Amino acid sequence: MTTRYKLTMAYDGHLFHGFQIQSNERTVQGVIEEALKKMTKGKRVVVHGSGRTDAGVHAKGQVIHFDYPGKEIPAKNMMLALNALMPIDTVFFDSEIVDSDFHVQYSTKGKWYRYIVDQHRFTDPFNRFYTGHYPYPLDIALMQKAAKDLIGEHDFTSFAASGGQIVDKVRTIYYVNITSDPDNKKIIFDFIGNGFLYNMVRILVGTLLEIGNKKRPVDDIPRVLAAKDRQEVRTTAPASGLYLQHVFYEEVPKKYRLDLKKD
């Protein structure tokens, strides 16, 4: 008999080699499975994540599930037990027992990624692992205008890094928002969609930065989408600025569904 647990967690991705377990590398999945192995006295419990964040990518709302063998443990106690075994760069902040047909990846309704750009002239040593650095002039209005062309259903082949395993490159972006935090010299990009391809958010950010710096025309995104060619956009923003902000298991709120709003 097993009990399926769904837990929400945050982690600092700087010292992790991504989420997915890899031999001889420190990964988020590996750390959690090692903790569960201690709790089950040697049994392997397979952990499933909502998405496989890459090396250096952070999460404020990653979601996992696993089937725990033996006697059922109250959800809160499971969270407390795991947190007692977690390293300092990882924490669980929500836990619940779910039905056996729930799947942390296949049950999703949408994902929210955030990318933070530091605009100081020189790299801030205290932010270098938590932002992307771009010290050049940026026109926020141009980037916001260009981002509107990403809303809706498109084939994002041009914005997918090589090496991805997924053949179908069609995704729907519900929401893009770009804001400036002048006091801290930061630019914040938010993307919400039904799914994202390998390195897609980082490539989108790199492209929008080129538009904001006037290296690329503001109306270039429709052309790039139509080309379905990765060579059209070669810039990929660093992993350090990317955060998995939230995973939606209910319908994405209408305030984030810009794809449903008419001009």
ABEGO torsion letter per residue (X at the ends): XBBBBBBBBBBBAAABAEABBBBGBBBAAAAAAAAAAAAAGGBBBBBBBABBBBBGBBBAABBBBBBBBEBBBBAAAAAAAAAAABBAABBBABBBBBBAABBAAAABAEBBBBBBBBABABBBAAAAAABBBBABBBBAAAAAAAAAAABEBBBAAAABBBGBABABABBBBABBBBBBBAAAGBBBBBBBBAEBBBGAAAAAAAAAAAAAAGABBAAAAAAAAAAGBAAABABBBBAAABBBABBBABBBBAAABAAABBX
